Amino acid sequence: MIIFENVTKSFGKREILRGVNLEIEQGKTTVIFGVSGGGKSTIIKHMVGLLQPDSGTISYKGTRMDHADETTLREIRKKIGFLFQSGALFDSMNIRDNVAFPMIEHQNLTKGELDFKIDEKLTMVGLDPSVVKSLFPEELSGGMRKRVGLARTLALEPEVILYDEPTSGLDPVTSDFITKMICRLRDEIGMTSVLISHDISESFKAGDNYAMLFDGVIVEAGDKETFQNSTNEVVQQFIHARSEGPIAFH
């Protein structure tokens, strides 16, 4: 569904991606692991055209995204939801207006249709619309804000959702809920998902395919069995958090 071929990206003199090759399979959940600051967020920002590669190609369902014109990118972005680590809610808007925002921007709905879809999306993520719609983000817990962010991401019924550390900073119960939600979206509506995460246990519950980004390249990619049984030292150290010390860049 999304294909990276020899993608490179530098910021100033710092080379972040040195030739990334990666395929995101339709209807599956792909987890991208890597050390902090290693370029995971850079990869998913390329997937929605927030960044353009220095070289290499990126395609979405056969359409080239690298250096695409703004009209093409705008149409692709409608099909790709992005759940930021913080939820990225608008503090000045209540929850109803936060969820409504992308639908008002991109769809021509009546008030009745809009209200129905807001309630539908909030219910999908386990929130009671009658309780939360009038609240503001500052009145919610971190886990509830993340769920509202997911409801807003689902508002345009995307084909792909990109998750930036979806369980980071959450308690175990909420983390488990988010993980089950990702699995339910895949199983019930065939959602394609991409996760970047440090949470090994939750990621292994949610994922179908896994990739390890290290030193600017994908050093291992495959299904869970392939990944867990990899002989790559970096992969094994990351999975098992061995005591030899932190993973070091070359």
C-alpha positions in Angstrom: 0.0 0.0 0.0 2.9 2.3 0.9 6.3 1.7 -0.6 9.6 3.3 0.3 12.5 2.7 -2.1 16.0 3.9 -1.2 14.7 7.0 0.7 17.2 9.4 2.1 16.7 12.4 4.2 19.2 14.8 5.9 18.7 17.9 8.1 21.7 20.1 7.6 24.7 17.8 8.0 22.8 15.1 9.9 21.8 12.2 7.8 18.6 10.7 9.3 17.5 8.2 6.6 20.3 6.6 4.5 18.4 4.5 2.1 15.1 3.2 3.6 13.3 0.3 1.9 10.0 -0.5 3.4 6.6 -1.9 2.3 3.4 -1.3 4.3 0.9 -4.2 3.6 -2.8 -3.3 3.1 -5.1 -4.4 5.8 -2.2 -5.1 8.2 -0.6 -3.4 11.2 3.1 -2.6 10.7 5.2 -1.6 13.7 8.4 0.3 13.2 10.9 0.1 16.1 14.0 2.1 16.6 16.1 4.0 19.1 15.0 7.5 20.2 15.9 10.1 17.6 16.7 7.5 15.0 14.2 8.6 12.4 11.0 6.8 13.0 8.9 9.9 13.1 10.7 11.1 10.0 9.5 8.0 8.2 5.8 8.5 9.0 6.0 12.2 8.2 7.1 11.2 4.7 4.0 8.9 4.5 1.7 12.0 4.6 3.9 14.3 2.7 4.8 16.5 5.6 8.4 15.9 4.5 9.9 15.2 1.1 12.9 12.9 0.6 16.2 14.1 -0.6 16.3 11.1 -2.9 14.4 7.8 -3.4 10.7 7.2 -4.1 7.6 6.9 -2.0 4.3 5.7 -3.4 0.8 5.3 -2.0 -1.3 2.7 -3.9 0.9 3.2 -6.9 0.8 7.0 -6.9 4.2 8.7 -6.3 4.1 11.0 -3.3 7.7 12.2 -3.4 7.7 15.7 -4.8 4.0 15.3 -5.8 2.0 18.5 -6.4 -0.1 19.9 -3.6 -3.4 18.8 -5.2 -2.2 15.1 -5.3 -0.9 15.3 -1.7 -4.2 16.8 -0.5 -6.2 14.0 -1.9 -3.8 11.3 -0.5 -3.8 13.0 3.0 -7.6 12.6 3.2 -7.1 8.9 3.1 -4.4 8.8 5.8 -5.1 9.6 9.4 -2.3 10.7 11.8 -2.6 10.2 15.5 0.0 12.4 17.2 1.6 11.3 20.4 -0.1 14.1 22.4 -3.4 13.7 20.6 -2.9 17.3 19.2 -6.3 18.5 20.2 -7.3 22.2 19.9 -7.3 23.5 23.4 -9.7 26.3 22.6 -12.4 23.9 21.2 -14.6 21.5 23.1 -14.5 17.8 22.3 -17.5 18.0 19.9 -15.8 20.7 17.9 -12.4 18.9 17.9 -14.0 15.8 16.4 -16.1 17.8 14.0 -13.2 19.9 12.7 -11.9 17.7 9.8 -15.5 16.8 8.7 -16.4 20.5 8.5 -13.2 21.2 6.6 -13.6 18.4 4.0 -17.2 17.2 4.0 -20.6 18.8 3.2 -22.7 17.5 6.0 -26.0 18.6 7.5 -25.9 19.4 11.3 -27.8 16.2 11.9 -25.3 14.1 9.9 -22.4 15.8 11.6 -23.8 15.2 15.1 -24.5 11.5 14.2 -20.9 11.0 13.0 -19.4 12.8 16.0 -21.3 10.5 18.4 -20.4 7.4 16.3 -16.7 8.1 16.3 -16.6 8.9 20.1 -18.5 5.7 20.8 -16.1 3.7 18.6 -13.2 4.7 20.9 -15.1 3.9 24.1 -16.2 7.4 25.1 -19.8 8.5 26.0 -20.7 11.4 23.8 -23.2 12.8 26.2 -20.5 13.1 28.8 -17.5 14.3 26.9 -18.7 16.4 24.0 -19.1 19.6 26.1 -15.7 19.2 27.8 -12.4 20.8 26.8 -9.1 18.9 26.4 -7.7 20.2 29.7 -10.6 18.5 31.5 -9.6 15.0 30.2 -7.0 12.5 31.3 -4.1 11.8 28.9 -5.8 8.5 27.9 -9.1 10.2 27.1 -7.4 12.9 25.1 -5.6 10.2 23.0 -9.0 8.5 22.4 -10.5 11.8 21.3 -7.6 12.2 19.0 -8.3 8.8 17.6 -12.0 9.6 17.1 -11.0 12.8 15.2 -8.5 10.7 13.1 -11.4 8.3 12.3 -13.8 11.1 11.3 -12.8 11.1 7.6 -12.8 7.3 7.6 -9.2 7.0 6.4 -7.7 4.0 4.6 -4.5 4.2 6.8 -3.8 5.4 10.3 -0.3 6.4 11.4 0.2 6.2 15.2 3.0 8.1 16.9 3.8 6.3 20.2 0.1 5.4 20.7 0.5 4.0 24.3 3.3 6.4 25.5 2.6 7.8 29.0 -0.6 5.8 29.4 -1.5 3.5 32.3 -1.6 -0.3 31.5 -5.4 -0.4 31.3 -5.6 2.4 28.8 -2.6 1.1 26.9 -4.4 -2.2 26.5 -7.6 -0.5 25.4 -5.7 1.4 22.6 -4.0 -1.8 21.5 -7.3 -3.6 21.3 -8.8 -0.7 19.4 -6.0 -0.9 16.8 -6.7 -4.6 16.4 -10.4 -4.2 16.2 -10.1 -1.6 13.4 -8.0 -4.0 11.5 -10.2 -7.1 12.1 -13.6 -5.4 11.6 -13.0 -2.9 8.8 -9.6 -3.9 7.4 -7.8 -0.8 8.5 -4.1 -0.5 7.6 -2.1 0.9 10.5 1.5 1.9 11.0 2.8 2.3 14.6 6.1 3.7 15.8 6.6 2.6 19.4 9.0 1.7 22.2 6.3 -0.4 23.9 7.5 -3.9 23.0 4.7 -5.8 24.8 1.8 -3.8 23.5 3.3 -3.7 20.0 3.7 -7.4 19.8 0.0 -7.7 20.7 -1.1 -5.3 17.9 1.3 -5.9 15.0 1.3 -8.2 12.0 4.5 -7.0 10.5 7.6 -5.4 12.1 10.6 -3.4 10.9 13.7 -2.2 12.8 15.2 1.1 11.9 18.8 1.5 12.9 21.5 3.9 11.7 19.2 5.2 9.0 18.3 1.9 7.3 15.8 -0.9 7.9 18.0 -3.7 9.3 15.2 -6.3 9.6 11.5 -6.5 8.4 9.0 -9.3 8.5 6.1 -10.9 10.4 6.3 -11.5 14.1 8.0 -14.9 13.9 10.6 -13.6 11.5 11.3 -10.5 13.5 11.5 -12.3 16.9 13.8 -14.9 15.5 16.0 -12.5 13.7 19.8 -13.1 14.2 20.4 -9.4 13.8 22.2 -8.2 17.0 20.5 -4.8 17.0 17.0 -6.4 16.8 17.8 -8.9 19.6 19.2 -6.3 21.9 16.2 -4.0 21.3 13.7 -6.9 22.0 15.4 -8.3 25.0 16.9 -5.1 26.4 20.2 -6.9 27.1 22.5 -5.7 29.7 25.5 -5.0 27.5 24.5 -1.4 27.3 22.6 0.9 25.0 22.5 0.5 21.3 25.1 2.8 19.8 25.0 4.5 16.4 27.9 3.6 14.1 
